Amino acid sequence: MFKKTIGSALLLAALSLSACSVPEPLREPPELSAVAGSGSGSEVDVPTEISTYNWGGEMTYGGPRESMADEEAVTVPAGSKIVLSFAPEAPDKIRVRLMTGSSQFKEIESTEASFDIPDQPGEYVYGINGEWMEGSALYALKVRVRD
């Protein structure tokens, strides 16, 4: 009888602990931070803005180019790598797009929340789409590549 009671108590304790480890749903889209670096030790913070989201039944509309229209581009060295960081939680899936027009884009290959920017001088606007269980968000950033 005593062994049965201890076994039941241990099972109840294990179930209670496992229930505590279930993550709480995110109430709003996470914040995105971006840093550009060329591997030479110098890093540049790149401001980001949320363009649009579909989160918990609430939706907003807009695009990366419109979000960044009045923003000054951050100058970064040619061939820099942009490293993305989401807080408090990274998305389940990330897509990076180079915006070539108001609603035109080119998919950019990205790995582990980072991507390379072009070597050619110019201004570039990127859309970063993150998907979580609670919804999705589209962020924007704008960089200027210098010689």
C-alpha positions as semicolon CSV with decimal commas, in nm:
position;residue;x (nm);y (nm);z (nm)
1;M;0,000;0,000;0,000
2;F;0,279;0,240;0,094
3;K;0,465;0,175;-0,237
4;K;0,146;0,242;-0,433
5;T;0,096;0,576;-0,254
6;I;0,457;0,685;-0,319
7;G;0,428;0,584;-0,683
8;S;0,108;0,787;-0,722
9;A;0,268;1,087;-0,553
10;L;0,572;1,069;-0,782
11;L;0,350;1,044;-1,088
12;L;0,147;1,345;-0,974
13;A;0,467;1,545;-0,911
14;A;0,605;1,457;-1,255
15;L;0,280;1,562;-1,424
16;S;0,278;1,891;-1,231
17;L;0,634;1,969;-1,336
18;S;0,567;1,888;-1,700
19;A;0,262;2,117;-1,697
20;C;0,481;2,401;-1,570
21;S;0,722;2,364;-1,861
22;V;0,460;2,445;-2,128
23;P;0,553;2,788;-2,266
24;E;0,302;3,066;-2,224
25;P;0,165;3,201;-2,555
26;L;0,321;3,525;-2,677
27;R;0,081;3,817;-2,643
28;E;0,237;4,029;-2,916
29;P;0,495;3,987;-3,191
30;P;0,850;3,963;-3,055
31;E;1,094;4,248;-3,106
32;L;1,357;4,210;-3,375
33;S;1,714;4,335;-3,337
34;A;1,960;4,335;-3,626
35;V;2,336;4,381;-3,631
36;A;2,553;4,415;-3,941
37;G;2,912;4,298;-3,926
38;S;3,188;4,232;-4,172
39;G;3,386;3,990;-3,959
40;S;3,649;4,253;-3,879
41;G;3,510;4,312;-3,532
42;S;3,314;4,626;-3,616
43;E;2,940;4,586;-3,581
44;V;2,660;4,827;-3,665
45;D;2,313;4,819;-3,508
46;V;2,048;4,825;-3,780
47;P;1,709;4,964;-3,670
48;T;1,405;4,750;-3,754
49;E;1,035;4,825;-3,766
50;I;0,736;4,598;-3,771
51;S;0,554;4,650;-4,103
52;T;0,255;4,429;-4,057
53;Y;0,137;4,135;-3,852
54;N;-0,138;3,879;-3,807
55;W;-0,134;3,802;-3,437
56;G;-0,401;3,647;-3,220
57;G;-0,675;3,746;-3,465
58;E;-0,556;4,108;-3,495
59;M;-0,415;4,220;-3,830
60;T;-0,233;4,525;-3,956
61;Y;-0,135;4,605;-4,311
62;G;0,171;4,761;-4,468
63;G;0,492;4,671;-4,639
64;P;0,864;4,702;-4,572
65;R;0,922;4,974;-4,835
66;E;0,639;5,186;-4,695
67;S;0,762;5,135;-4,337
68;M;1,112;5,251;-4,430
69;A;1,019;5,531;-4,675
70;D;1,102;5,811;-4,427
71;E;1,378;5,627;-4,242
72;E;1,746;5,696;-4,297
73;A;1,944;5,395;-4,419
74;V;2,222;5,270;-4,193
75;T;2,557;5,256;-4,371
76;V;2,729;4,918;-4,360
77;P;3,041;4,779;-4,531
78;A;2,997;4,583;-4,854
79;G;2,963;4,210;-4,799
80;S;2,836;4,247;-4,442
81;K;2,632;3,979;-4,274
82;I;2,309;4,080;-4,099
83;V;2,246;3,879;-3,782
84;L;1,888;3,875;-3,655
85;S;1,780;3,830;-3,295
86;F;1,420;3,798;-3,172
87;A;1,311;3,858;-2,812
88;P;1,163;3,698;-2,617
89;E;1,138;3,406;-2,859
90;A;1,277;3,314;-3,201
91;P;1,026;3,226;-3,472
92;D;0,962;2,872;-3,592
93;K;1,030;2,987;-3,948
94;I;1,208;3,290;-4,102
95;R;1,198;3,418;-4,459
96;V;1,413;3,708;-4,580
97;R;1,320;3,909;-4,887
98;L;1,500;4,191;-5,067
99;M;1,231;4,442;-5,162
100;T;1,276;4,539;-5,528
101;G;0,950;4,739;-5,551
102;S;0,644;4,826;-5,347
103;S;0,518;4,469;-5,355
104;Q;0,796;4,301;-5,554
105;F;1,073;4,111;-5,383
106;K;1,349;3,859;-5,428
107;E;1,382;3,569;-5,183
108;I;1,718;3,580;-5,004
109;E;1,891;3,270;-4,878
110;S;1,926;3,286;-4,502
111;T;2,065;3,050;-4,242
112;E;2,028;3,052;-3,866
113;A;1,871;3,400;-3,860
114;S;2,139;3,568;-4,067
115;F;2,191;3,670;-4,427
116;D;2,450;3,838;-4,647
117;I;2,396;4,176;-4,807
118;P;2,527;4,261;-5,155
119;D;2,873;4,390;-5,237
120;Q;2,734;4,651;-5,477
121;P;2,688;5,004;-5,339
122;G;2,328;5,121;-5,296
123;E;2,030;5,124;-5,061
124;Y;1,854;4,800;-4,979
125;V;1,526;4,740;-4,798
126;Y;1,461;4,394;-4,655
127;G;1,147;4,229;-4,526
128;I;1,192;3,964;-4,260
129;N;0,891;3,740;-4,207
130;G;0,876;3,543;-3,884
131;E;0,616;3,277;-3,807
132;W;0,521;3,162;-3,458
133;M;0,241;2,942;-3,330
134;E;0,051;3,259;-3,229
135;G;0,083;3,433;-3,566
136;S;0,323;3,598;-3,807
137;A;0,498;3,933;-3,833
138;L;0,677;4,114;-4,114
139;Y;0,966;4,338;-4,010
140;A;1,160;4,589;-4,221
141;L;1,517;4,718;-4,220
142;K;1,709;4,952;-4,453
143;V;2,082;4,958;-4,518
144;R;2,318;5,150;-4,744
145;V;2,619;4,963;-4,878
146;R;2,927;5,177;-4,915
147;D;3,237;5,110;-5,124
